[in-house]
């Protein structure tokens, strides 16, 4: 029969073996822990990939929005620039037309004076001398008309200079007519 003395060491040894895992159990437990760690790492990696994708999508949307906004501002600025260019061209055309109209009226009046003056010059001077004076006046008149053609090429930056040239030529014609009148 088993006595306490014989049973106790067997119980102790059995309990020792029962409390300890076998190497196969330890290996299985380690493999299970490894699989769980890998699964958790995969889950974390998937979550990280999802968050990165969300950030990329949000950045792409914001970039697209910023690009659209910039394109709209650029289009608005281009439209405004075109409108201002059209306005400036219209103002320039009007300024050219005003100068041309005023100068043309003045030149036509001065050319009438030359026609009337011709008869008076021919009475007071020799025909050759009268023709020379009239030719000078006609040349000055033609210079004014050439200046008017320069208006078509004038830009807003040099319009004042062209107008000044036209005015100077008109004044030169007027002075020449006045001088010819004094001779008669």
C-alpha positions as CSV (number, residue, x, y, z in Angstrom):
1,X,0.0,0.0,0.0
2,X,1.0,3.4,-0.5
3,X,1.9,5.4,2.4
4,X,2.2,9.1,2.8
5,X,5.8,8.8,2.5
6,X,5.7,7.1,-0.8
7,X,2.7,9.1,-2.1
8,X,4.1,12.5,-1.2
9,X,7.2,12.4,-3.3
10,X,5.2,11.0,-6.2
11,X,2.6,13.8,-5.8
12,X,5.3,16.4,-5.6
13,X,7.0,15.2,-8.7
14,X,3.7,14.8,-10.6
15,X,2.6,18.3,-9.5
16,X,5.9,19.6,-10.7
17,X,5.4,18.0,-14.1
18,X,1.8,19.0,-14.2
19,X,2.7,22.7,-13.6
20,X,5.4,22.8,-16.2
21,X,4.7,22.9,-19.9
22,X,6.1,20.4,-22.2
23,X,8.5,21.7,-24.9
24,X,5.9,21.0,-27.5
25,X,3.3,23.1,-25.6
26,X,5.8,25.9,-25.2
27,X,6.6,25.8,-28.9
28,X,2.9,25.9,-29.8
29,X,2.3,28.7,-27.4
30,X,5.2,30.7,-28.8
31,X,4.0,30.1,-32.4
32,X,0.5,31.2,-31.4
33,X,1.9,34.4,-29.8
34,X,4.0,35.0,-32.9
35,X,0.9,34.6,-35.1
36,X,-1.0,37.0,-32.9
37,X,1.8,39.5,-33.0
38,X,2.0,39.3,-36.8
39,X,-1.8,39.6,-37.0
40,X,-1.7,42.7,-34.8
41,X,1.2,44.1,-36.8
42,X,-0.8,43.5,-40.0
43,X,-3.8,45.3,-38.5
44,X,-1.7,48.2,-37.4
45,X,0.0,48.4,-40.8
46,X,-3.5,48.3,-42.5
47,X,-4.7,51.0,-40.2
48,X,-1.6,53.1,-41.0
49,X,-2.0,52.5,-44.7
50,X,-5.7,53.6,-44.5
51,X,-4.8,56.8,-42.6
52,X,-2.0,57.6,-45.1
53,X,-4.5,57.1,-47.9
54,X,-7.0,59.4,-46.2
55,X,-4.3,62.0,-45.7
56,X,-3.2,61.7,-49.4
57,X,-6.8,62.0,-50.5
58,X,-7.4,65.1,-48.4
59,X,-4.1,66.6,-49.6
60,X,-5.1,65.9,-53.2
61,X,-8.5,67.5,-52.7
62,X,-7.0,70.5,-51.1
63,X,-4.4,70.8,-53.9
64,X,-7.1,70.4,-56.5
65,X,-9.1,73.1,-54.7
66,X,-6.1,75.4,-54.5
67,X,-5.4,74.9,-58.2
68,X,-9.0,75.6,-59.2
69,X,-9.0,78.7,-57.1
70,X,-5.7,79.9,-58.5
71,X,-7.0,79.1,-62.1
72,X,-10.1,81.1,-61.4
73,X,-8.1,84.1,-60.0
74,X,-5.8,83.9,-63.0
75,X,-8.8,83.8,-65.4
76,X,-10.4,86.7,-63.6
77,X,-7.2,88.7,-63.8
78,X,-6.8,87.9,-67.5
79,X,-10.4,88.9,-68.1
80,X,-10.0,92.2,-66.2
81,X,-6.7,92.8,-68.1
82,X,-8.5,92.2,-71.4
83,X,-11.3,94.6,-70.4
84,X,-8.8,97.3,-69.4
85,X,-6.9,96.8,-72.7
86,X,-10.1,97.2,-74.7
87,X,-11.0,100.3,-72.7
88,X,-7.5,101.7,-73.2
89,X,-7.6,101.0,-76.9
90,X,-11.0,102.6,-77.2
91,X,-9.7,105.7,-75.4
92,X,-6.6,105.8,-77.6
93,X,-8.8,105.5,-80.7
94,X,-11.0,108.3,-79.5
95,X,-8.0,110.5,-78.7
96,X,-6.6,109.8,-82.2
97,X,-9.9,110.6,-83.8
98,X,-10.3,113.8,-81.8
99,X,-6.9,115.1,-82.9
100,X,-7.4,114.0,-86.5
101,X,-10.8,115.7,-86.7
102,X,-9.7,119.0,-85.1
103,X,-6.5,119.1,-87.1
104,X,-8.3,118.2,-90.4
105,X,-10.8,121.0,-89.9
106,X,-8.0,123.4,-89.1
107,X,-5.9,122.3,-92.1
108,X,-8.9,122.5,-94.5
109,X,-9.5,126.1,-93.3
110,X,-5.8,126.9,-93.8
111,X,-5.8,125.3,-97.3
112,X,-8.8,127.6,-98.2
113,X,-6.7,130.5,-97.0
114,X,-3.9,129.3,-99.3
115,X,-6.2,129.1,-102.3
116,X,-7.5,132.7,-101.6
117,X,-4.0,133.9,-100.9
118,X,-2.7,132.5,-104.2
119,X,-4.8,134.9,-106.2
120,X,-3.5,137.8,-104.1
121,X,0.1,136.6,-104.4
122,X,-0.1,136.4,-108.2
123,X,-1.3,140.0,-108.3
124,X,1.5,141.4,-106.1
125,X,4.4,139.1,-107.1
126,X,5.7,137.4,-110.2
127,X,4.0,134.1,-111.1
128,X,7.2,132.2,-110.3
129,X,7.6,133.8,-106.9
130,X,3.9,133.3,-106.1
131,X,4.1,129.6,-107.3
132,X,7.2,129.1,-105.0
133,X,5.4,130.6,-102.0
134,X,2.2,128.5,-102.7
135,X,4.4,125.4,-103.1
136,X,6.0,126.0,-99.7
137,X,2.6,126.4,-98.2
138,X,1.3,123.2,-99.9
139,X,4.4,121.3,-98.7
140,X,3.7,122.4,-95.1
141,X,0.1,121.3,-95.6
142,X,1.2,117.9,-96.8
143,X,3.6,117.6,-93.8
144,X,0.6,118.2,-91.6
145,X,-1.4,115.4,-93.4
146,X,1.6,113.0,-93.1
147,X,1.6,113.8,-89.4
148,X,-2.0,112.8,-89.2
149,X,-1.2,109.5,-90.7
150,X,1.4,109.0,-87.9
151,X,-1.5,109.2,-85.5
152,X,-2.6,105.7,-86.6
153,X,0.6,104.2,-85.4
154,X,0.7,106.2,-82.2
155,X,0.6,104.3,-78.9
156,X,-0.7,105.6,-75.7
157,X,2.8,106.3,-74.6
158,X,3.8,108.4,-77.6
159,X,0.4,109.9,-78.5
160,X,1.3,113.2,-76.8
161,X,4.5,113.4,-78.7
162,X,2.8,112.8,-82.0
163,X,0.0,115.3,-81.1
164,X,2.8,117.8,-80.3
165,X,4.4,117.1,-83.7
166,X,1.0,117.6,-85.5
167,X,0.4,120.8,-83.6
168,X,3.8,122.2,-84.4
169,X,3.3,121.5,-88.1
170,X,-0.1,123.1,-88.1
171,X,1.4,126.2,-86.4
172,X,4.2,126.3,-88.9
173,X,1.7,126.2,-91.7
174,X,-0.4,129.0,-90.0
175,X,2.8,131.1,-89.5
176,X,3.8,130.6,-93.2
177,X,0.3,131.7,-94.3
178,X,0.4,134.8,-92.1
179,X,3.9,135.7,-93.4
180,X,2.6,135.3,-97.0
181,X,-0.3,137.6,-96.2
182,X,2.0,140.3,-95.0
183,X,3.7,140.2,-98.3
184,X,0.5,141.1,-100.2
